[in-house]
């Protein structure tokens, strides 16, 4: 899966992809384990081979607010902490058992020195992350919770049943009771 991920960008030769992939290490996470916790430093990013993740933060009152889900074939990391080399303001937790391919920050720097097109790759990834963030902001401002739920179901039908209701409700900005009503009303 990891070689296919890099191949789809049409930036690297097969030999370069082999060099890149060799720097990633496999990591298995159990359900509910964390890739990173709030307050930790983020010195790695990962490719999700299998499993499902949620990114969340804890409010001052102790409530957990889920703002993002990550699915297989996604890159994952506490990007703001990774970029600033500061402490993470988010938690990234496995919702189900997961297999990741992890690369350390020092190895990413090595790739930047070895492969000129690595910078282009990072630019493409940054642009994708920006577009995803913009889409999320627009969804929260323009769409109803029902529309946001429907989009999630349409875009990730194989995973929606694996996400606990309290995480889905938090992501949608509604109560679990409201989510139950929405699920009963929606027909595809």
Residue, then its C-alpha position, 0 to 999 in steps of 0.5 A: x500500500x505504501x509504495x502505491x501511495x507514493x506512486x500515485x503522485x507521479x513524482x518518483x521513480x520506482x527506485x526512489x519510492x523504494x528509498x522512501x518506503x525503506x525509511x518507514x517503520x511498521x507500528x501496530x496500535x490497539x483499539x483506543x491507543x494513541x499515536x500522540x497525546x495532547x502535550x506531547x511533541x510530534x516527531x513523526x508522521x504516519x501512513x495509515x495502512x489499516x484502521x481508523x483514527x479520530x483527532x480530538x482535543x479536550x475542552x477546559x470543562x473536560x469534554x472531548x471534541x472530535x474534529x477529524x477522522x483519518x482512514x486507510x491510505x491517509x497520512x496522519x500526524x499532529x501537523x501543527x506540533x510537527x511543523x513548529x516542534x512544539x507540544x501537540x494541542x490534539x490527541x490522535x487515537x485509534x478507534x479500531x486496531x490499526x497498522x501504520x507506517x511511521x517515519x521520523x522527522x529526521x528521515x523526512x529531512x534526509x529525503x528533502x536533501x536526497x530527492x529534489x521532488x520531495x519538496x514538490x510532494x510536501x507542497x502537494x500534501x500541504x495543499x491537500x491538508x489546506x483544502x480539507x481544512x477549508x472544506x471542513x470549515x465550509x461544512x460547519x458554516x454552510x451545511x446542516x448536521x444531516x448534510x455533514x452526516x450524509x457526506x461522511x456516509x457517502x465518502x466513507x461507507x465502509x467505515x461509518x459503522x466502526x465510528x462510535x456514536x459519541x465520536x460521530x455526534x461530537x464531529x457533527x456538533x450535535x448530541x447523540x440523540x440528534x444523531x440517532x434521529x438523523x440516522x433514522x431519517x436518512x435514506x440512500 
